[in-house]
Amino acid sequence: MEKDSGSSIAWFLAGAAAGAAIALLYAPKTGKDTRKLIHKTTRDGRKAVENTGEELMERGKELYERGRKIADDAAELFERGKKLVQL
């Protein structure tokens, strides 16, 4: 399920961009208003992507640290087992 969260976010962002593009094509606004809307939507989208990237980076760091601890624990258990076998 954790693997799907990044994919889900990407699909959500792609859908939001497609929806915004379609809305712009059918919106009865002037060119100036449409350009302002495009600028605002782009800025908001960029912020959302940056935030998502930061969240994914933090999550990756957490998973790396957890994996590193598990590997260290496994190495310690291996060494303890090795010493017990040698006795």
N, CA, C and O atoms as CSV, one atom per row, in Angstrom:
chain,resi,resn,atom,element,x,y,z
A,1,MET,N,N,0.822,-1.183,0.000
A,1,MET,CA,C,0.000,0.000,0.000
A,1,MET,C,C,0.872,1.254,0.000
A,1,MET,O,O,0.511,2.255,-0.620
A,2,GLU,N,N,2.012,1.213,0.686
A,2,GLU,CA,C,2.897,2.364,0.740
A,2,GLU,C,C,3.460,2.697,-0.631
A,2,GLU,O,O,3.670,3.868,-0.946
A,3,LYS,N,N,3.704,1.689,-1.445
A,3,LYS,CA,C,4.252,1.900,-2.775
A,3,LYS,C,C,3.257,2.645,-3.653
A,3,LYS,O,O,3.657,3.394,-4.544
A,4,ASP,N,N,1.965,2.447,-3.410
A,4,ASP,CA,C,0.941,3.062,-4.225
A,4,ASP,C,C,0.733,4.535,-3.904
A,4,ASP,O,O,0.157,5.252,-4.722
A,5,SER,N,N,1.173,5.012,-2.759
A,5,SER,CA,C,0.905,6.395,-2.374
A,5,SER,C,C,1.592,7.374,-3.306
A,5,SER,O,O,0.987,8.377,-3.684
A,6,GLY,N,N,2.834,7.119,-3.689
A,6,GLY,CA,C,3.517,8.009,-4.621
A,6,GLY,C,C,2.851,8.010,-5.985
A,6,GLY,O,O,2.711,9.060,-6.612
A,7,SER,N,N,2.440,6.840,-6.443
A,7,SER,CA,C,1.765,6.719,-7.722
A,7,SER,C,C,0.407,7.423,-7.667
A,7,SER,O,O,0.014,8.088,-8.625
A,8,SER,N,N,-0.294,7.281,-6.571
A,8,SER,CA,C,-1.603,7.920,-6.420
A,8,SER,C,C,-1.471,9.432,-6.452
A,8,SER,O,O,-2.289,10.122,-7.062
A,9,ILE,N,N,-0.453,9.940,-5.803
A,9,ILE,CA,C,-0.239,11.386,-5.791
A,9,ILE,C,C,0.063,11.879,-7.198
A,9,ILE,O,O,-0.452,12.913,-7.624
A,10,ALA,N,N,0.895,11.142,-7.912
A,10,ALA,CA,C,1.235,11.538,-9.282
A,10,ALA,C,C,-0.009,11.535,-10.165
A,10,ALA,O,O,-0.202,12.463,-10.951
A,11,TRP,N,N,-0.851,10.518,-10.054
A,11,TRP,CA,C,-2.069,10.469,-10.857
A,11,TRP,C,C,-3.027,11.585,-10.468
A,11,TRP,O,O,-3.696,12.162,-11.325
A,12,PHE,N,N,-3.092,11.889,-9.178
A,12,PHE,CA,C,-3.948,12.982,-8.729
A,12,PHE,C,C,-3.494,14.300,-9.352
A,12,PHE,O,O,-4.309,15.065,-9.867
A,13,LEU,N,N,-2.191,14.556,-9.300
A,13,LEU,CA,C,-1.664,15.797,-9.866
A,13,LEU,C,C,-1.889,15.859,-11.377
A,13,LEU,O,O,-2.220,16.916,-11.914
A,14,ALA,N,N,-1.710,14.735,-12.055
A,14,ALA,CA,C,-1.943,14.698,-13.494
A,14,ALA,C,C,-3.418,14.969,-13.802
A,14,ALA,O,O,-3.732,15.696,-14.744
A,15,GLY,N,N,-4.304,14.399,-13.026
A,15,GLY,CA,C,-5.739,14.636,-13.217
A,15,GLY,C,C,-6.123,16.077,-12.943
A,15,GLY,O,O,-6.946,16.662,-13.647
A,16,ALA,N,N,-5.513,16.641,-11.906
A,16,ALA,CA,C,-5.791,18.040,-11.585
A,16,ALA,C,C,-5.327,18.952,-12.715
A,16,ALA,O,O,-6.027,19.898,-13.077
A,17,ALA,N,N,-4.159,18.675,-13.269
A,17,ALA,CA,C,-3.642,19.485,-14.375
A,17,ALA,C,C,-4.538,19.353,-15.602
A,17,ALA,O,O,-4.837,20.350,-16.260
A,18,ALA,N,N,-4.969,18.136,-15.913
A,18,ALA,CA,C,-5.843,17.921,-17.067
A,18,ALA,C,C,-7.185,18.625,-16.863
A,18,ALA,O,O,-7.712,19.249,-17.784
A,19,GLY,N,N,-7.724,18.522,-15.668
A,19,GLY,CA,C,-8.987,19.203,-15.363
A,19,GLY,C,C,-8.862,20.711,-15.480
A,19,GLY,O,O,-9.759,21.378,-15.996
A,20,ALA,N,N,-7.753,21.243,-15.002
A,20,ALA,CA,C,-7.530,22.687,-15.089
A,20,ALA,C,C,-7.413,23.122,-16.547
A,20,ALA,O,O,-7.947,24.162,-16.933
A,21,ALA,N,N,-6.717,22.330,-17.351
A,21,ALA,CA,C,-6.556,22.667,-18.766
A,21,ALA,C,C,-7.904,22.668,-19.483
A,21,ALA,O,O,-8.187,23.569,-20.273
A,22,ILE,N,N,-8.726,21.673,-19.213
A,22,ILE,CA,C,-10.053,21.596,-19.844
A,22,ILE,C,C,-10.925,22.762,-19.390
A,22,ILE,O,O,-11.644,23.364,-20.188
A,23,ALA,N,N,-10.850,23.071,-18.090
A,23,ALA,CA,C,-11.641,24.188,-17.566
A,23,ALA,C,C,-11.233,25.496,-18.235
A,23,ALA,O,O,-12.084,26.333,-18.536
A,24,LEU,N,N,-9.943,25.672,-18.466
A,24,LEU,CA,C,-9.471,26.902,-19.110
A,24,LEU,C,C,-9.977,27.017,-20.549
A,24,LEU,O,O,-10.296,28.111,-21.015
A,25,LEU,N,N,-10.045,25.900,-21.237
A,25,LEU,CA,C,-10.503,25.925,-22.621
A,25,LEU,C,C,-11.975,26.320,-22.737
A,25,LEU,O,O,-12.379,26.949,-23.715
A,26,TYR,N,N,-12.755,25.957,-21.758
A,26,TYR,CA,C,-14.186,26.222,-21.814
A,26,TYR,C,C,-14.613,27.418,-20.966
A,26,TYR,O,O,-15.800,27.743,-20.936
A,27,ALA,N,N,-13.704,28.068,-20.292
A,27,ALA,CA,C,-14.044,29.185,-19.420
A,27,ALA,C,C,-14.290,30.451,-20.252
A,27,ALA,O,O,-13.485,30.792,-21.118
A,28,PRO,N,N,-15.379,31.129,-19.991
A,28,PRO,CA,C,-15.671,32.365,-20.736
A,28,PRO,C,C,-15.001,33.580,-20.076
A,28,PRO,O,O,-15.680,34.463,-19.552
A,29,LYS,N,N,-13.681,33.612,-20.109
A,29,LYS,CA,C,-12.948,34.720,-19.495
A,29,LYS,C,C,-12.111,35.411,-20.551
A,29,LYS,O,O,-11.864,34.869,-21.628
A,30,THR,N,N,-11.685,36.604,-20.226
A,30,THR,CA,C,-10.806,37.337,-21.139
A,30,THR,C,C,-9.424,36.714,-21.108
A,30,THR,O,O,-9.097,35.940,-20.209
A,31,GLY,N,N,-8.618,37.060,-22.100
A,31,GLY,CA,C,-7.256,36.528,-22.160
A,31,GLY,C,C,-6.439,36.905,-20.937
A,31,GLY,O,O,-5.683,36.085,-20.415
A,32,LYS,N,N,-6.585,38.146,-20.476
A,32,LYS,CA,C,-5.846,38.616,-19.301
A,32,LYS,C,C,-6.230,37.800,-18.062
A,32,LYS,O,O,-5.365,37.356,-17.306
A,33,ASP,N,N,-7.530,37.612,-17.867
A,33,ASP,CA,C,-7.995,36.828,-16.711
A,33,ASP,C,C,-7.530,35.379,-16.807
A,33,ASP,O,O,-7.146,34.777,-15.804
A,34,THR,N,N,-7.565,34.826,-18.007
A,34,THR,CA,C,-7.139,33.447,-18.209
A,34,THR,C,C,-5.653,33.295,-17.921
A,34,THR,O,O,-5.238,32.317,-17.298
A,35,ARG,N,N,-4.842,34.264,-18.373
A,35,ARG,CA,C,-3.403,34.212,-18.090
A,35,ARG,C,C,-3.127,34.293,-16.591
A,35,ARG,O,O,-2.253,33.595,-16.077
A,36,LYS,N,N,-3.878,35.147,-15.891
A,36,LYS,CA,C,-3.718,35.239,-14.433
A,36,LYS,C,C,-4.072,33.900,-13.778
A,36,LYS,O,O,-3.384,33.436,-12.868
A,37,LEU,N,N,-5.147,33.300,-14.257
A,37,LEU,CA,C,-5.567,32.010,-13.703
A,37,LEU,C,C,-4.525,30.930,-13.975
A,37,LEU,O,O,-4.227,30.114,-13.102
A,38,ILE,N,N,-3.973,30.928,-15.186
A,38,ILE,CA,C,-2.929,29.955,-15.530
A,38,ILE,C,C,-1.720,30.152,-14.630
A,38,ILE,O,O,-1.150,29.185,-14.125
A,39,HIS,N,N,-1.331,31.404,-14.431
A,39,HIS,CA,C,-0.172,31.699,-13.572
A,39,HIS,C,C,-0.425,31.211,-12.141
A,39,HIS,O,O,0.440,30.577,-11.536
A,40,LYS,N,N,-1.616,31.510,-11.604
A,40,LYS,CA,C,-1.938,31.092,-10.237
A,40,LYS,C,C,-1.987,29.569,-10.129
A,40,LYS,O,O,-1.456,28.992,-9.181
A,41,THR,N,N,-2.617,28.933,-11.089
A,41,THR,CA,C,-2.733,27.473,-11.071
A,41,THR,C,C,-1.356,26.821,-11.176
A,41,THR,O,O,-1.072,25.839,-10.490
A,42,THR,N,N,-0.516,27.370,-12.030
A,42,THR,CA,C,0.837,26.832,-12.177
A,42,THR,C,C,1.631,26.987,-10.883
A,42,THR,O,O,2.319,26.061,-10.453
A,43,ARG,N,N,1.532,28.151,-10.273
A,43,ARG,CA,C,2.234,28.404,-9.010
A,43,ARG,C,C,1.748,27.442,-7.918
A,43,ARG,O,O,2.550,26.862,-7.186
A,44,ASP,N,N,0.422,27.282,-7.823
A,44,ASP,CA,C,-0.135,26.365,-6.824
A,44,ASP,C,C,0.299,24.932,-7.098
A,44,ASP,O,O,0.623,24.192,-6.169
A,45,GLY,N,N,0.306,24.538,-8.369
A,45,GLY,CA,C,0.736,23.184,-8.731
A,45,GLY,C,C,2.196,22.954,-8.390
A,45,GLY,O,O,2.563,21.891,-7.888
A,46,ARG,N,N,3.031,23.949,-8.663
A,46,ARG,CA,C,4.459,23.842,-8.354
A,46,ARG,C,C,4.670,23.670,-6.842
A,46,ARG,O,O,5.483,22.856,-6.404
A,47,LYS,N,N,3.925,24.450,-6.065
A,47,LYS,CA,C,4.033,24.327,-4.600
A,47,LYS,C,C,3.601,22.938,-4.139
A,47,LYS,O,O,4.231,22.345,-3.263
A,48,ALA,N,N,2.525,22.423,-4.730
A,48,ALA,CA,C,2.043,21.090,-4.348
A,48,ALA,C,C,3.080,20.032,-4.685
A,48,ALA,O,O,3.311,19.117,-3.894
A,49,VAL,N,N,3.712,20.147,-5.858
A,49,VAL,CA,C,4.740,19.180,-6.250
A,49,VAL,C,C,5.942,19.278,-5.312
A,49,VAL,O,O,6.493,18.256,-4.904
A,50,GLU,N,N,6.352,20.500,-4.970
A,50,GLU,CA,C,7.479,20.676,-4.048
A,50,GLU,C,C,7.171,20.058,-2.688
A,50,GLU,O,O,8.007,19.363,-2.110
A,51,ASN,N,N,5.969,20.314,-2.184
A,51,ASN,CA,C,5.582,19.757,-0.882
A,51,ASN,C,C,5.552,18.234,-0.926
A,51,ASN,O,O,6.016,17.570,0.001
A,52,THR,N,N,5.009,17.690,-1.994
A,52,THR,CA,C,4.956,16.243,-2.136
A,52,THR,C,C,6.363,15.664,-2.213
A,52,THR,O,O,6.642,14.628,-1.608
A,53,GLY,N,N,7.248,16.324,-2.950
A,53,GLY,CA,C,8.631,15.868,-3.049
A,53,GLY,C,C,9.323,15.880,-1.700
A,53,GLY,O,O,10.061,14.953,-1.365
A,54,GLU,N,N,9.084,16.936,-0.920
A,54,GLU,CA,C,9.679,17.015,0.411
A,54,GLU,C,C,9.151,15.898,1.318
A,54,GLU,O,O,9.906,15.281,2.069
A,55,GLU,N,N,7.848,15.655,1.233
A,55,GLU,CA,C,7.252,14.585,2.043
A,55,GLU,C,C,7.826,13.223,1.647
A,55,GLU,O,O,8.143,12.402,2.508
A,56,LEU,N,N,7.957,12.990,0.341
A,56,LEU,CA,C,8.517,11.721,-0.120
A,56,LEU,C,C,9.971,11.570,0.312
A,56,LEU,O,O,10.414,10.471,0.647
A,57,MET,N,N,10.708,12.673,0.302
A,57,MET,CA,C,12.108,12.641,0.717
A,57,MET,C,C,12.206,12.289,2.204
A,57,MET,O,O,13.036,11.469,2.595
A,58,GLU,N,N,11.368,12.901,3.019
A,58,GLU,CA,C,11.367,12.602,4.449
A,58,GLU,C,C,10.990,11.140,4.696
A,58,GLU,O,O,11.601,10.459,5.520
A,59,ARG,N,N,9.993,10.679,3.981
A,59,ARG,CA,C,9.559,9.282,4.126
A,59,ARG,C,C,10.674,8.334,3.711
A,59,ARG,O,O,10.897,7.310,4.357
A,60,GLY,N,N,11.374,8.673,2.637
A,60,GLY,CA,C,12.500,7.856,2.191
A,60,GLY,C,C,13.601,7.806,3.230
A,60,GLY,O,O,14.186,6.749,3.466
A,61,LYS,N,N,13.890,8.940,3.856
A,61,LYS,CA,C,14.906,8.973,4.911
A,61,LYS,C,C,14.502,8.087,6.089
A,61,LYS,O,O,15.319,7.348,6.637
A,62,GLU,N,N,13.223,8.177,6.466
A,62,GLU,CA,C,12.731,7.347,7.572
A,62,GLU,C,C,12.874,5.865,7.237
A,62,GLU,O,O,13.338,5.081,8.066
A,63,LEU,N,N,12.479,5.483,6.034
A,63,LEU,CA,C,12.573,4.077,5.630
A,63,LEU,C,C,14.029,3.620,5.562
A,63,LEU,O,O,14.342,2.489,5.931
A,64,TYR,N,N,14.914,4.494,5.094
A,64,TYR,CA,C,16.334,4.160,5.045
A,64,TYR,C,C,16.871,3.912,6.449
A,64,TYR,O,O,17.567,2.924,6.681
A,65,GLU,N,N,16.557,4.790,7.373
A,65,GLU,CA,C,17.038,4.633,8.751
A,65,GLU,C,C,16.485,3.365,9.388
A,65,GLU,O,O,17.198,2.659,10.102
A,66,ARG,N,N,15.215,3.079,9.128
A,66,ARG,CA,C,14.620,1.864,9.687
A,66,ARG,C,C,15.289,0.627,9.096
A,66,ARG,O,O,15.575,-0.328,9.819
A,67,GLY,N,N,15.536,0.637,7.801
A,67,GLY,CA,C,16.216,-0.491,7.151
A,67,GLY,C,C,17.641,-0.652,7.661
A,67,GLY,O,O,18.120,-1.767,7.865
A,68,ARG,N,N,18.299,0.459,7.858
A,68,ARG,CA,C,19.673,0.421,8.388
A,68,ARG,C,C,19.704,-0.183,9.786
A,68,ARG,O,O,20.592,-0.973,10.107
A,69,LYS,N,N,18.728,0.193,10.621
A,69,LYS,CA,C,18.664,-0.366,11.980
A,69,LYS,C,C,18.398,-1.867,11.932
A,69,LYS,O,O,18.998,-2.631,12.688
A,70,ILE,N,N,17.512,-2.282,11.054
A,70,ILE,CA,C,17.210,-3.713,10.920
A,70,ILE,C,C,18.462,-4.465,10.471
A,70,ILE,O,O,18.754,-5.544,10.987
A,71,ALA,N,N,19.196,-3.909,9.521
A,71,ALA,CA,C,20.418,-4.558,9.040
A,71,ALA,C,C,21.466,-4.635,10.154
A,71,ALA,O,O,22.144,-5.652,10.305
A,72,ASP,N,N,21.595,-3.558,10.929
A,72,ASP,CA,C,22.545,-3.562,12.048
A,72,ASP,C,C,22.154,-4.612,13.094
A,72,ASP,O,O,23.008,-5.331,13.614
A,73,ASP,N,N,20.862,-4.689,13.392
A,73,ASP,CA,C,20.381,-5.683,14.357
A,73,ASP,C,C,20.626,-7.102,13.846
A,73,ASP,O,O,21.022,-7.985,14.607
A,74,ALA,N,N,20.389,-7.310,12.562
A,74,ALA,CA,C,20.606,-8.634,11.979
A,74,ALA,C,C,22.084,-9.007,12.032
A,74,ALA,O,O,22.423,-10.156,12.317
A,75,ALA,N,N,22.956,-8.054,11.761
A,75,ALA,CA,C,24.400,-8.319,11.818
A,75,ALA,C,C,24.821,-8.667,13.242
A,75,ALA,O,O,25.641,-9.559,13.458
A,76,GLU,N,N,24.252,-7.956,14.204
A,76,GLU,CA,C,24.567,-8.237,15.609
A,76,GLU,C,C,24.094,-9.630,16.010
A,76,GLU,O,O,24.811,-10.368,16.686
A,77,LEU,N,N,22.881,-9.984,15.587
A,77,LEU,CA,C,22.366,-11.323,15.886
A,77,LEU,C,C,23.223,-12.398,15.213
A,77,LEU,O,O,23.483,-13.450,15.798
A,78,PHE,N,N,23.651,-12.132,14.001
A,78,PHE,CA,C,24.511,-13.073,13.292
A,78,PHE,C,C,25.807,-13.302,14.067
A,78,PHE,O,O,26.237,-14.443,14.241
A,79,GLU,N,N,26.420,-12.234,14.527
A,79,GLU,CA,C,27.675,-12.341,15.284
A,79,GLU,C,C,27.457,-13.100,16.588
A,79,GLU,O,O,28.292,-13.918,16.975
A,80,ARG,N,N,26.350,-12.837,17.264
A,80,ARG,CA,C,26.048,-13.556,18.511
A,80,ARG,C,C,25.849,-15.037,18.240
A,80,ARG,O,O,26.325,-15.884,18.997
A,81,GLY,N,N,25.138,-15.349,17.150
A,81,GLY,CA,C,24.921,-16.748,16.798
A,81,GLY,C,C,26.214,-17.438,16.421
A,81,GLY,O,O,26.428,-18.604,16.751
A,82,LYS,N,N,27.073,-16.714,15.731
A,82,LYS,CA,C,28.382,-17.244,15.339
A,82,LYS,C,C,29.216,-17.584,16.567
A,82,LYS,O,O,29.880,-18.621,16.599
A,83,LYS,N,N,29.188,-16.720,17.579
A,83,LYS,CA,C,29.933,-16.964,18.813
A,83,LYS,C,C,29.359,-18.167,19.567
A,83,LYS,O,O,30.107,-18.946,20.159
A,84,LEU,N,N,28.038,-18.316,19.545
A,84,LEU,CA,C,27.434,-19.456,20.233
A,84,LEU,C,C,27.803,-20.765,19.568
A,84,LEU,O,O,28.025,-21.767,20.248
A,85,VAL,N,N,27.872,-20.768,18.251
A,85,VAL,CA,C,28.239,-21.984,17.513
A,85,VAL,C,C,29.693,-22.355,17.791
A,85,VAL,O,O,30.022,-23.539,17.863
A,86,GLN,N,N,30.555,-21.377,17.945
A,86,GLN,CA,C,31.982,-21.637,18.173
A,86,GLN,C,C,32.233,-22.179,19.571
A,86,GLN,O,O,33.264,-22.810,19.802
A,87,LEU,N,N,31.327,-21.952,20.506
A,87,LEU,CA,C,31.528,-22.473,21.865
A,87,LEU,C,C,31.320,-23.925,21.886
A,87,LEU,O,O,31.443,-24.551,22.939
